[in-house]
Amino acid sequence: FGEGAVAEGEFHESLNLAALWKLPVLFICENNLYAMGTALRYTESKTEIAKKGDAYNVGNAVVDGMDVLAVSEAAAKAIATTREGQPFLLECRTYRFRAHSMFDAELYRSKDEVVEWKKRDPITLFFDAMKAANVLSDADYAAVEAEVAKEVDDSVAFAEAGTWEPVADLTLCVYAEVTAS
């Protein structure tokens, strides 16, 4: 879930019940600083999301969500805690490079801010680290990119070749069917 969901009651109810019942739940918050189009500082009195776990006796940690290896390590520790039967809240501090939706004019942040964050693109940084360690080459990266592009293209083609759902079925299984008695 994103940091915008933290303001919702379900977030707090879920943490509370998970702690009370000692449920092995891993809560992962993707904190990209903007709940849709509103900066976190305007929606949360306490902007350190992970600390909210303290109120419910839920273990918690913060990780740099732009660092692939740091996220892997933090997730492994969090998973170990949940496997011991304890809930855990992991806050991944990251950034969304694109608009929240196609209707988002992005008037809440500057272009310069986005450019600065793009310098920390986790895919680019991870590839650079893999290349420096002689694990991947430019050719390997190009092959992965081509494979991903093909998979996306194939998926789009499959969806576009599909048939439309009949209009009569749009509310099927949404409401109970009324029958005359």
Buried (B, 14 or more C-beta within 10 A) or exposed (E): BBBBBBBEEEBBEBBBEBBEEEEBBBBBBBBBBBBEBBEBEEBBEEBBBBEBBEEBEBBBBBBBBBBBEBBEEBBEEBBEBBEEEBBBBBBBBBBBEEEBEEEBEBEBBEEEEBEEBEEBBBEEBBBEBBBEEEEBEEEEBEEEEEEEEEEEEEEEEEEEEEEEEEEEEEEEEEEEEEEEE
